[in-house]
Amino acid sequence: MSEHGERVKRWRVAEAVAREAGALQRRRFLARTSNEVAYQFKGPQDYLTATDGEVERLVRERLLEAFPTDTMLGEEGGGEVSAYTWVVDPIDGTSNFARGIPHFCVSIALVEEADCGPGEATVGVIHAPMVEELYSAAAGGGAWLNGEPMRASATTELSRALVELGWAARQPKQEYLEMLRRGMDSGLGVRGAGSGSLAVAQVAAGRVDACVELHMYAWDWLAGMVMAREAGARVNRFLVGDALRKGNFVFAAAPGIAEALSEALGVTGRMEMDGALPK
């Protein structure tokens, strides 16, 4: 089978697995007996529930059963890299899930040739079960939401742009506050909904104009990044150095505001762009 054929086969399996994993998330979320799900903390404001592990085990079992020579790198269970490496966040938006807020998803990305270097993210699938939305993309195959094509927004003015500026407790607070100040001074509409994966997926869908965060892990970013890129958004080159395991700065924006936004937020020097901004 050709390289393209192998990618498409994995893409379709990932969609099926994401739907099954999302259905499990939904059952556990609706079965809670109060507004909250039992949780613990891995670190400051870093939530963990039993369902995270349960969903990750399901995804690992399904993907590696379908492709025994592949490997998987999961947020909770770690893993190894290979020619075909699945990068998975079993619940992105765990704080929302834990507190009874129905804004969360499962995120599955495929990275090819990670065993030979940083690799390339070529497939991304995200399922948001509480709204029954399946975001899906593959390199050269377009970006899709429930079977309909996605395109980044046509926004060209920062004063009309809606941007997700995420923050996590591990990130430098003062740098984030400075970026937030600069963004608000530029007239941006700023929000943070608690799921980086869904934030970048909605950039691909044209619902949000940009998503920027000082640091995000690969399992939170890569699936949505593939979608954003395929939908015409401009994204930074995430997979450099050891970013697959350690994370990196992230930027995805509608093409009409990408350059102005990077300058307004003071982040142009942070990124090498994937065909987005002039060097």
C-alpha positions in Angstrom: 0.0 0.0 0.0 1.2 3.5 -0.8 2.2 6.1 1.8 -1.0 8.0 1.0 -3.1 4.8 1.4 -1.5 4.0 4.8 -2.3 7.5 6.0 -5.9 7.4 4.8 -6.4 4.0 6.4 -5.2 5.3 9.8 -7.3 8.4 9.4 -10.5 6.5 9.1 -9.6 4.2 12.0 -8.8 7.2 14.1 -12.2 8.7 13.4 -14.0 5.5 14.5 -11.8 5.2 17.6 -12.5 8.9 18.5 -16.2 8.3 18.3 -16.0 5.3 20.6 -13.8 7.2 23.0 -16.1 10.2 23.0 -19.1 7.9 23.7 -17.3 6.6 26.7 -16.6 10.1 27.9 -20.2 11.0 27.5 -21.5 8.0 29.4 -19.2 8.8 32.3 -20.0 12.5 32.3 -23.8 11.9 32.4 -23.5 9.2 35.0 -22.0 11.5 37.6 -24.2 12.0 40.7 -23.5 15.7 41.3 -22.1 18.6 39.3 -18.7 17.2 39.7 -16.7 14.1 38.8 -14.3 12.7 41.4 -10.8 14.1 40.6 -7.3 14.7 41.9 -4.5 17.0 40.9 -1.3 16.1 39.0 0.0 19.6 39.7 -1.4 23.1 40.2 -4.8 23.3 38.4 -3.9 20.1 36.5 -6.9 17.8 36.9 -7.0 14.0 36.6 -10.0 11.7 36.7 -10.4 8.0 36.5 -12.0 8.5 33.1 -8.8 9.9 31.6 -7.0 6.6 32.2 -10.0 4.6 31.1 -10.3 6.4 27.8 -6.6 6.3 27.1 -6.5 2.5 27.6 -9.4 2.2 25.2 -7.8 4.3 22.5 -4.4 2.5 22.9 -6.1 -0.9 22.7 -8.1 0.0 19.6 -5.3 1.7 17.7 -2.6 -0.8 18.4 -4.9 -3.7 17.7 -5.6 -2.2 14.2 -1.9 -1.3 13.6 0.4 -3.6 15.8 3.6 -2.0 14.5 2.6 1.5 15.5 3.3 3.1 18.9 1.3 5.5 21.0 2.3 8.5 23.2 -0.5 9.3 25.6 -0.8 12.1 28.1 -1.3 9.7 31.0 0.6 6.6 30.0 3.5 7.9 28.0 4.9 5.6 25.3 7.4 5.3 22.5 7.9 6.8 19.1 8.1 5.0 15.8 7.5 5.5 12.1 3.8 5.9 12.9 3.2 7.4 16.4 -0.2 8.1 17.7 -0.3 11.1 20.1 -3.4 11.1 22.3 -5.1 13.3 24.9 -7.9 11.1 26.3 -9.7 14.1 27.8 -8.7 17.6 26.8 -10.6 19.9 29.0 -10.4 17.6 32.1 -11.1 20.6 34.4 -14.3 21.1 32.6 -15.2 17.4 32.6 -14.4 17.2 36.3 -16.6 20.2 37.3 -19.6 19.3 35.2 -18.9 21.7 32.2 -19.7 20.0 28.9 -16.8 21.4 26.9 -14.2 18.7 26.5 -13.0 16.2 23.8 -10.7 13.3 22.9 -7.8 14.3 20.7 -5.9 11.9 18.4 -3.0 12.8 16.1 -0.7 10.7 14.0 3.0 11.7 13.7 4.9 10.1 10.9 8.7 9.4 11.0 9.1 10.5 14.6 11.8 7.8 15.0 14.0 9.7 12.5 13.6 13.2 13.9 10.8 15.5 15.1 8.5 13.9 12.5 5.4 15.4 10.9 1.8 15.5 12.1 -0.3 14.2 9.3 -3.7 13.2 10.8 -5.8 14.9 13.4 -9.1 13.8 14.8 -11.0 15.4 17.7 -14.4 14.3 19.0 -16.5 16.6 21.3 -19.1 14.1 22.5 -21.5 16.5 24.3 -22.2 18.4 21.1 -21.6 15.4 18.8 -19.0 17.1 16.7 -16.2 15.2 14.9 -13.4 17.4 13.7 -11.1 15.6 11.3 -8.2 16.3 8.9 -5.3 14.7 7.1 -2.4 16.2 5.3 -3.6 16.8 1.7 -7.0 15.6 2.6 -8.7 18.8 3.9 -10.3 19.6 7.2 -13.8 18.4 8.0 -16.5 18.9 10.7 -19.1 16.2 10.7 -18.4 15.6 7.1 -18.6 19.3 6.0 -15.4 21.2 4.9 -13.9 23.6 7.3 -12.1 26.9 6.5 -10.4 29.4 8.7 -12.2 32.7 9.1 -11.8 35.7 6.7 -11.1 38.1 9.5 -8.6 40.9 8.6 -9.0 43.3 11.5 -7.7 42.6 15.1 -10.5 44.8 16.5 -13.0 42.2 15.1 -11.1 39.1 16.0 -11.9 36.6 18.7 -8.8 34.9 20.1 -8.3 32.1 22.7 -5.3 33.0 24.8 -4.7 30.0 26.9 -2.7 29.7 30.1 -1.6 26.9 32.4 -0.1 27.2 35.9 3.3 25.8 34.6 3.6 28.9 32.3 5.3 32.2 33.3 2.5 34.3 34.7 4.1 37.7 33.8 4.7 36.7 30.2 1.1 35.7 29.9 -0.2 38.8 31.5 1.9 40.9 29.2 0.6 39.1 26.2 -3.0 39.5 27.4 -2.5 43.2 28.0 -1.0 43.7 24.5 -3.9 41.7 23.0 -6.6 43.7 24.8 -4.8 47.0 23.9 -5.0 45.8 20.2 -8.8 45.5 20.5 -8.9 41.7 20.5 -11.9 39.8 21.9 -10.1 37.4 24.3 -11.4 34.2 25.8 -10.2 30.9 27.3 -12.6 28.0 27.4 -10.5 25.4 29.0 -9.6 23.1 26.1 -6.6 23.8 23.9 -7.6 21.1 21.4 -11.1 22.5 20.9 -9.7 26.0 20.7 -7.4 25.2 17.7 -10.1 23.0 16.1 -12.4 26.0 16.2 -9.8 28.1 14.5 -10.0 25.5 11.7 -13.8 25.8 11.7 -13.6 29.6 11.5 -15.5 30.0 14.8 -12.5 31.5 16.6 -10.0 33.6 14.7 -6.8 32.5 16.5 -5.4 30.4 19.3 -2.1 31.3 21.1 -0.5 29.8 24.1 3.0 30.1 25.6 3.3 26.4 26.0 1.2 23.4 25.1 1.9 19.7 25.0 1.8 17.7 21.7 -1.2 15.7 22.7 -3.2 18.9 23.2 -2.1 20.6 20.0 -1.1 18.3 17.1 -4.6 17.1 16.1 -6.0 20.6 15.9 -2.9 21.9 14.3 -3.3 19.5 11.3 -6.9 20.8 10.9 -6.0 24.4 11.2 -3.2 24.0 8.6 -5.5 22.1 6.2 -8.3 24.7 6.7 -6.0 27.6 5.6 -5.0 28.9 9.0 -1.4 29.9 9.7 0.4 27.9 12.3 3.8 27.9 13.9 6.2 25.0 13.3 5.5 23.0 16.5 7.6 19.8 16.0 11.1 21.0 16.4 13.7 19.6 18.9 12.1 17.6 21.6 8.7 19.2 21.3 6.9 15.9 20.8 7.6 15.0 24.4 8.2 18.4 26.0 5.8 20.7 24.2 6.3 24.1 22.6 4.8 27.6 22.0 1.7 27.4 19.9 0.1 29.8 17.4 -2.7 29.3 14.9 -4.5 32.2 13.2 -6.7 33.2 10.3 -4.4 34.2 7.5 -5.7 37.7 7.3 -4.6 38.6 10.9 -1.6 36.2 11.4 1.2 38.7 10.9 -0.5 41.6 12.7 -1.5 39.3 15.6 2.0 38.0 16.1 3.3 41.5 16.2 0.5 42.8 18.5 1.1 40.0 21.0 4.9 40.4 20.9 5.5 36.8 19.9 6.9 37.0 16.4 10.4 36.2 17.6 9.2 33.0 19.3 8.2 31.0 16.2 9.3 29.6 13.0 6.2 29.5 10.9 4.8 26.7 8.7 4.6 28.8 5.5 2.8 31.6 7.4 4.9 34.7 8.2 7.9 36.0 6.3 11.2 35.4 8.0 
